[in-house]
Amino acid sequence: MNDYRLSDEELAELRAAHRRVRDIREAYRINAVILLGQGR
């Protein structure tokens, strides 16, 4: 996959959504996007 980076603002929004979500599967999906956006 190409270099997939998110801005600090986008990462902050995703982290806030991750804390708000109640469904654990959705939280894992958001976490996967956060990790991908950090280059992991």
C-alpha atoms as a printed R data frame, in Angstrom:
   type eleno elety resid chain resno       x      y      z
1  ATOM     1    CA   MET     A     1   0.000  0.000  0.000
2  ATOM     2    CA   ASN     A     2   1.171  3.523 -0.718
3  ATOM     3    CA   ASP     A     3   2.242  5.868  2.036
4  ATOM     4    CA   TYR     A     4  -1.006  6.548  3.873
5  ATOM     5    CA   ARG     A     5  -0.647  9.346  6.423
6  ATOM     6    CA   LEU     A     6  -3.268 11.354  8.263
7  ATOM     7    CA   SER     A     7  -2.866 14.867  9.587
8  ATOM     8    CA   ASP     A     8  -2.707 15.506 13.323
9  ATOM     9    CA   GLU     A     9  -6.209 16.973 13.164
10 ATOM    10    CA   GLU     A    10  -7.606 13.883 11.453
11 ATOM    11    CA   LEU     A    11  -5.909 11.609 13.981
12 ATOM    12    CA   ALA     A    12  -7.348 13.660 16.856
13 ATOM    13    CA   GLU     A    13 -10.854 13.348 15.379
14 ATOM    14    CA   LEU     A    14 -10.458  9.585 15.000
15 ATOM    15    CA   ARG     A    15  -9.165  9.219 18.560
16 ATOM    16    CA   ALA     A    16 -12.167 11.167 19.863
17 ATOM    17    CA   ALA     A    17 -14.514  8.948 17.843
18 ATOM    18    CA   HIS     A    18 -12.699  5.876 19.175
19 ATOM    19    CA   ARG     A    19 -13.374  6.994 22.767
20 ATOM    20    CA   ARG     A    20 -17.053  7.731 22.051
21 ATOM    21    CA   VAL     A    21 -17.973  4.522 20.248
22 ATOM    22    CA   ARG     A    22 -19.781  1.783 22.174
23 ATOM    23    CA   ASP     A    23 -19.527 -1.070 19.669
24 ATOM    24    CA   ILE     A    24 -16.200 -2.846 20.175
25 ATOM    25    CA   ARG     A    25 -15.973 -3.926 16.520
26 ATOM    26    CA   GLU     A    26 -16.338 -0.342 15.375
27 ATOM    27    CA   ALA     A    27 -13.690  0.728 17.906
28 ATOM    28    CA   TYR     A    28 -11.259 -1.850 16.504
29 ATOM    29    CA   ARG     A    29 -11.890 -0.616 12.967
30 ATOM    30    CA   ILE     A    30 -11.266  2.995 13.971
31 ATOM    31    CA   ASN     A    31  -8.103  1.900 15.769
32 ATOM    32    CA   ALA     A    32  -6.898  0.141 12.622
33 ATOM    33    CA   VAL     A    33  -7.334  3.350 10.631
34 ATOM    34    CA   ILE     A    34  -5.481  5.321 13.336
35 ATOM    35    CA   LEU     A    35  -2.548  2.898 13.231
36 ATOM    36    CA   LEU     A    36  -2.490  2.952  9.427
37 ATOM    37    CA   GLY     A    37  -2.560  6.755  9.482
38 ATOM    38    CA   GLN     A    38   0.455  6.774 11.779
39 ATOM    39    CA   GLY     A    39   2.406  4.657  9.301
40 ATOM    40    CA   ARG     A    40   2.343  1.389 11.214
